[in-house]
Amino acid sequence: MRIAVAQIISSADPAANLDLVRDYTGRAKAAGAGLVVFPEATMRAFGNSLRGIAEPLDGPWATAVRDIAREHGIAVVAGMFTPGKDGRVRNTLLVTGPGVEASYDKVHLFDAFGFTESETVDAGEAPVTFEYNGTVFGLATCYDVRFPGLFTANANAGAQVTILCASWGAGPGKSEQWDLLVRARALDSTTFVVACGQADPASVGAGGAETSDTPGTAPTGIGHSAVITPLGAPLVTLGAEPELAVVDLDPAEVAQARRKLPVLANARRF
């Protein structure tokens, strides 16, 4: 399967961000991709009010993404915000396209490095997998990457590919942690990891990425999206700037990796 990674920079304007989805989806389709992955917070960048733009999965923003996917005959994964409990929102990944419809609410909220996501976001409750064109995908969002159990749960549910969407906060050592974590989670789960992050606003002269170890600042992205093999090797690595990358994944490599490295089969539960 050919997959595209759309490393964009979201703004505060959901309509302008839809234009980005439309543009990059068209480019992904032209490159032969069957699925295109956008980052967390594609709908609206962090650092802006989320409550006012949150909408259900059948609302106008999600419907527009659905129409884009249908127009181009390609599956789209994009981060949005849906209504949650107690006036909060849910940090949701929308999956839509020919023959597929799914969503995942971020389970692990980013209450770390001085940022408190749980103040405005209501946590999801369960892992989500979906099948598309004969391949099973798991879903994860940003801070989830620090929790191996979600990735192994997806793999045990049949996932061959884990899609990880992020708006990774900048700060000392954070880029190195991102690179390490996405490769480690591929090894933990023996899945491909397709990790798509928000690009760094500084890369286009729009001001530096926010430093997430400064209390209260919002993580706006550092780029460095990557596609990792089930044995932890990078297939694609991006820089800081907006970019579309396309890569071919062979699910047969997952079975091969699991024969060589049967960590899922060998795992003991304590």
Salt bridges, closest charged atoms under 4 A:
ASP19 OD1 - ARG22 NH1 2.97
ASP23 OD2 - ARG27 NH1 3.71
GLU40 OE2 - LYS106 NZ 3.36
ASP67 OD1 - ARG70 NH1 2.72
ASP86 OD2 - ARG88 NH2 3.92
GLU101 OE2 - ARG66 NH2 2.87
ASP105 OD2 - ARG90 NH1 3.19
GLU117 OE1 - LYS106 NZ 2.85
ASP122 OD1 - ARG88 NH2 3.63
ASP122 OD2 - ARG90 NE 3.07
GLU125 OE2 - LYS85 NZ 3.94
GLU125 OE2 - ARG90 NH2 3.64
ASP144 OD1 - HIS108 ND1 2.72
ASP188 OD2 - ARG185 NE 2.66
ASP248 OD1 - ARG2 NE 2.70
